[in-house]
Amino acid sequence: MSPLVIIFLTVFIDLLGFGIIIPLLPFYAERFGATAFAVGLISTSFSLMQFLWSPVWGRLSDRIGRRPIILLGLAGSCASYLMLALAESLPLLFAARILGGIAGANIPTAQAYIADITTPEHRAKGMGMVGAAFGLGFIFGPAIGGLLSRLGPSMPMWVASALCGSNLLAAWWLLPESHTTRDEARPALGRLEALRRALGDSRLTVLLALYFLVTAAFSGFESTFALFSERRFGFTVGTLGYVFAFAGITTAIVQGALVGRAVARLGEARLIPLGMTAIAAGLLLIPVAGSVPMLLLAVAILSAGSGFNGPSLSSLVSKLTHPDDQGGMLGLASSLSSLGRVVGPAWGGWLFDHYGIGAPYVSSAMILLLSVGVAVTQLRRV
């Protein structure tokens, strides 16, 4: 079996567990008295750990290989979902998501794995496969989570833990090491050194800033959408699961079938601002949606924009980075993306509570639209 297929399946099953619990987590937290702001902080705690640990795992994967880091992450995810299932208080819920954030910080290692086994001209397509695994996780995960929630509020967490445990065993036997050659005289790229090198290249500086801004905008949507759709349209957990599945289908189609062709025709530098514009348009449509079909249209535009943007960003960062520094630089990019997930949910939850249910989406869209001009100007030299 191709290593590309194996890493795709590994990421897919891992994200399937993630997709199972994400739409349910706000309602699960409300059982312990969590407000919208507290729900945002739960997402923030997860992302803060990813911010701190992504460069660590990336740097280690450059030094000792991708496979051990991927396996360690799967083991941590299994344990975190088990803690969620057993949680009996809000502090335990926070502890479980903190562990999950540390474990989930190995996604840049999977991206570095793709960079190891693909040529530059096929890099975006390979990154798109990782993104498609995310999308497919959100297709099946939320629907499965909605069905499992009928058997009890903690049942989705038990199943997510079992999936990650099974994935760990499968990856242990099937996943080969990809980073087999390395210049030993070249030290692994730490966070500060990666940042120094990125700041020396304005193209990388802009790309890393976009990682933060786009993720902050999208995570603000993710963390408040359950509460928005419940208040505006009366969505239940099951209904919300199907909406997230619809978003996942859109993202998977774009990343699995379209992004490679789009990059071949337009290039990453042009596709990135186009994707950002689509995300902003979708965000602006959400608060004015007066019907479920219009809401789905907004979600589809937003998801398609994200589908084009994510792999293009990862591919371009990878192309501008030395082969032995892939884990470190992609880890830094993921770290800034995680910082966006720290700021986005907290900011979105605060705006939701104090300025209305549409405020998170309008503010995020405005920030993205202002960033599009910078992206067009700075990336045209790529």
C-alpha positions in Angstrom: 0.0 0.0 0.0 1.3 3.5 -0.9 2.6 5.5 2.1 0.4 8.4 0.9 -2.6 6.2 1.2 -1.5 5.0 4.7 -1.0 8.5 6.0 -4.3 9.6 4.5 -6.1 6.8 6.4 -4.2 7.5 9.6 -5.2 11.2 9.5 -8.7 10.4 8.5 -9.4 8.0 11.3 -7.8 10.4 13.8 -10.0 13.2 12.5 -13.0 11.0 12.5 -12.8 10.8 16.3 -12.3 14.5 16.4 -15.3 15.1 14.2 -17.5 12.9 16.4 -17.1 15.1 19.4 -16.6 18.6 18.1 -20.3 19.5 17.3 -21.3 17.9 20.6 -18.7 19.5 22.8 -20.6 22.8 23.4 -23.7 20.9 24.5 -21.6 18.5 26.6 -20.0 21.4 28.3 -23.3 23.1 29.0 -24.2 20.0 31.2 -21.5 21.3 33.6 -22.8 24.9 33.5 -20.5 26.3 30.8 -21.4 29.7 29.2 -20.7 30.5 25.6 -17.5 32.2 26.8 -16.5 29.1 28.7 -17.2 26.9 25.7 -14.9 29.2 23.7 -12.2 28.9 26.4 -12.4 25.1 26.2 -11.5 25.4 22.5 -8.9 27.9 23.4 -7.2 25.5 25.9 -7.0 22.9 23.2 -5.5 25.3 20.7 -3.1 26.8 23.2 -1.5 23.4 23.7 -1.3 23.0 19.9 0.4 26.4 19.8 3.0 25.4 22.3 3.6 21.8 21.1 3.4 21.9 17.3 7.0 23.3 16.8 8.2 20.8 19.5 6.7 17.8 17.6 7.8 19.2 14.3 11.4 19.7 15.4 11.5 16.2 17.0 10.2 14.7 13.8 13.0 16.4 11.9 15.4 14.8 14.3 14.1 11.3 15.1 11.6 10.7 12.2 7.9 11.3 11.5 6.6 7.8 12.5 7.3 8.0 16.3 5.6 11.4 16.6 2.5 10.3 14.7 2.2 7.2 16.9 2.6 9.2 20.1 -0.1 11.7 19.0 -2.5 8.9 18.3 -1.9 7.4 21.8 -2.5 10.9 23.4 -5.7 11.4 21.4 -7.0 8.0 22.6 -6.3 9.0 26.2 -7.9 12.4 25.9 -11.2 11.1 24.5 -11.2 8.5 27.4 -10.9 11.4 29.8 -13.7 13.3 28.2 -16.0 10.2 28.5 -15.1 9.9 32.2 -15.3 13.7 33.0 -17.6 14.7 35.8 -16.8 18.4 36.1 -15.8 21.4 34.0 -12.1 21.3 35.2 -11.8 17.7 34.1 -13.3 18.7 30.7 -10.6 21.3 30.4 -7.9 18.8 31.4 -9.1 16.4 28.7 -8.9 19.0 26.0 -5.5 20.2 27.1 -4.2 16.6 26.7 -6.0 16.4 23.3 -4.4 19.6 22.2 -0.9 18.3 23.0 -1.6 15.1 21.1 -3.2 16.8 18.2 -0.3 19.1 17.7 1.4 16.4 15.5 -0.6 17.4 12.4 2.4 19.3 11.0 4.3 16.1 11.3 1.8 14.5 9.0 2.2 17.4 6.6 6.0 17.0 6.8 5.5 13.3 6.0 3.6 14.4 2.8 6.4 16.8 2.0 9.0 13.9 2.4 7.2 11.7 -0.2 6.0 14.2 -2.8 7.7 16.3 -5.4 7.3 20.1 -5.3 4.9 20.1 -8.3 2.6 17.6 -6.6 3.0 19.0 -3.1 -0.3 20.9 -3.0 -2.2 17.8 -4.2 -0.5 15.8 -1.4 -1.4 18.5 1.2 -4.9 18.4 -0.2 -5.2 14.7 0.6 -4.4 15.5 4.3 -7.0 18.3 4.1 -9.5 15.9 2.5 -8.9 13.5 5.4 -10.0 16.4 7.7 -13.0 17.0 5.6 -14.0 13.3 5.5 -13.6 13.2 9.3 -16.2 16.0 9.4 -18.5 14.2 7.0 -18.8 11.0 8.9 -17.8 12.2 12.4 -20.6 14.6 13.3 -23.3 12.3 11.8 -21.9 9.4 13.8 -21.7 11.6 16.9 -25.3 12.7 16.5 -26.5 9.1 16.3 -24.3 8.0 19.2 -25.5 10.8 21.4 -28.9 9.1 21.5 -27.2 6.3 23.5 -25.9 8.8 26.1 -24.0 12.0 26.2 -20.6 10.3 26.8 -21.0 7.5 24.2 -19.5 9.6 21.3 -16.4 10.1 23.5 -16.0 6.3 24.2 -16.3 5.6 20.5 -13.8 8.3 19.6 -11.3 6.8 22.0 -11.8 3.3 20.6 -11.2 4.6 17.1 -8.0 6.3 18.0 -6.8 3.2 19.8 -7.5 1.1 16.8 -5.8 3.6 14.5 -2.7 3.5 16.8 -2.4 -0.3 16.4 -2.9 -0.1 12.6 -0.4 2.7 12.1 2.1 0.8 14.3 2.1 -2.1 11.8 1.5 -0.3 8.5 3.1 3.2 8.6 6.7 3.3 7.3 9.2 6.0 8.2 9.5 8.7 5.5 12.3 10.9 6.8 15.2 8.4 6.3 17.9 10.8 5.1 19.1 13.9 6.9 22.2 16.2 7.0 23.4 15.5 10.6 25.5 18.7 10.5 22.2 20.7 10.2 20.5 21.2 13.6 16.8 20.6 13.9 14.9 23.9 13.4 13.6 25.3 16.7 10.7 27.7 17.1 12.9 30.9 17.4 15.2 29.9 14.6 12.3 29.0 12.3 10.8 32.4 13.1 14.1 34.2 12.5 14.4 32.5 9.1 10.7 33.3 8.2 11.1 36.9 9.1 14.1 37.0 6.7 11.8 36.2 3.9 8.7 38.5 3.5 6.9 35.7 1.6 7.1 33.3 4.5 6.3 36.1 7.0 3.0 36.8 5.1 2.2 33.1 4.9 2.6 32.6 8.6 0.5 35.7 9.4 -2.2 34.3 7.1 -2.1 31.0 9.0 -3.0 32.9 12.1 -5.7 35.2 10.6 -7.5 32.6 8.6 -7.6 30.1 11.4 -8.8 32.7 13.9 -11.7 33.6 11.6 -12.6 30.0 10.9 -12.3 28.8 14.5 -14.5 31.7 15.7 -17.2 30.3 13.3 -16.7 26.7 14.5 -16.9 27.5 18.2 -20.1 29.6 18.0 -22.0 28.0 15.2 -23.7 25.4 17.3 -25.2 28.1 19.6 -26.0 30.3 16.6 -27.9 27.6 14.7 -29.7 26.5 17.9 -31.0 30.1 18.6 -31.7 31.1 15.0 -33.1 27.9 13.5 -33.7 25.6 16.5 -31.1 23.0 15.4 -30.6 20.0 17.6 -27.4 18.0 18.1 -28.4 15.6 15.3 -29.3 18.4 12.9 -26.1 20.2 13.6 -24.2 17.0 12.9 -25.6 16.8 9.4 -24.7 20.5 8.8 -21.1 19.8 9.8 -21.2 16.7 7.6 -22.3 18.9 4.7 -19.4 21.3 5.4 -17.1 18.3 5.4 -18.3 17.0 2.1 -17.7 20.4 0.5 -14.2 20.6 1.9 -13.3 17.0 1.0 -14.4 17.5 -2.6 -12.4 20.7 -2.9 -9.3 19.3 -1.3 -9.4 15.8 -2.7 -10.4 16.6 -6.3 -10.1 20.3 -7.1 -7.2 21.9 -5.2 -4.5 20.1 -7.2 -6.0 21.2 -10.5 -6.6 24.7 -9.3 -3.0 25.1 -8.1 -1.7 23.7 -11.4 -3.6 26.4 -13.3 -3.4 29.4 -10.9 -0.6 28.6 -8.5 -0.7 28.8 -4.7 0.0 32.5 -4.6 -3.2 33.3 -6.5 -5.4 30.7 -4.9 -4.7 31.7 -1.3 -6.4 35.2 -1.6 -9.2 33.7 -3.6 -9.8 31.2 -0.8 -9.7 33.9 1.8 -12.3 36.0 -0.1 -14.6 33.0 -0.3 -14.3 32.4 3.5 -15.1 36.0 4.2 -18.1 35.9 1.9 -19.4 32.8 3.6 -19.0 34.4 7.1 -20.9 37.5 6.0 -23.8 35.4 4.7 -24.3 33.5 7.9 -25.8 36.3 10.1 -28.1 37.4 7.3 -29.3 33.9 6.4 -33.1 33.9 6.8 -33.6 30.2 5.8 -31.8 26.9 6.1 -31.0 26.7 2.4 -29.3 30.1 2.6 -27.4 29.1 5.7 -26.2 26.0 3.9 -25.1 28.1 0.9 -23.0 30.3 3.3 -21.5 27.2 4.9 -20.7 25.7 1.5 -18.9 28.9 0.3 -17.0 29.2 3.6 -16.0 25.5 3.4 -14.9 25.7 -0.2 -12.8 28.7 0.5 -11.1 26.9 3.4 -10.6 23.9 1.2 -8.7 25.8 -1.4 -6.8 28.0 1.1 -5.4 25.4 3.6 -3.4 23.1 1.3 -2.2 26.1 -0.7 -0.7 27.7 2.4 0.9 24.4 3.5 2.3 23.7 0.1 3.8 27.2 -0.4 5.4 27.2 3.1 6.9 23.7 2.3 8.2 24.8 -1.1 10.0 27.8 0.5 11.6 25.6 3.2 14.7 23.4 3.2 13.9 19.6 3.1 15.5 19.0 6.5 13.5 21.8 8.0 10.0 20.8 6.9 8.8 19.6 10.3 10.2 22.7 12.1 8.8 25.3 9.7 5.4 23.6 9.3 5.4 23.2 13.0 5.8 26.9 13.4 3.0 27.5 10.9 0.8 25.1 12.8 1.7 26.9 16.0 0.5 30.2 14.6 -2.6 28.5 13.3 -3.2 27.2 16.8 -2.7 30.6 18.2 -5.5 31.6 15.9 -7.6 28.9 17.5 -6.7 30.4 20.9 -7.9 33.9 19.9 -10.7 33.0 17.6 -13.0 31.0 19.9 -12.5 33.3 22.9 -13.1 36.5 20.7 -16.0 34.9 19.0 -17.6 33.7 22.2 -17.2 37.2 23.8 -18.7 38.9 20.8 -21.5 36.4 20.7 -22.4 37.1 24.4 -22.1 40.9 24.3 -22.8 42.1 20.8 -25.2 39.5 19.3 -25.1 36.2 17.6 -24.0 37.6 14.2 -21.1 39.7 15.5 -18.3 37.0 15.4 -18.9 36.4 11.7 -19.0 40.0 10.6 -15.8 40.9 12.5 -13.9 37.9 11.2 -15.0 38.6 7.6 -13.8 42.2 7.8 -10.4 41.2 9.1 -10.0 38.6 6.3 -11.0 41.1 3.6 -8.4 43.6 4.8 -5.8 40.8 4.7 -6.6 39.8 1.1 -4.9 43.0 -0.3 -1.7 42.2 1.7 -1.7 38.6 0.4 -2.1 39.7 -3.2 0.7 42.3 -3.0 3.2 40.2 -1.1 2.7 36.8 -2.7 2.9 37.9 -6.4 6.7 37.5 -6.2 6.4 33.8 -5.6 
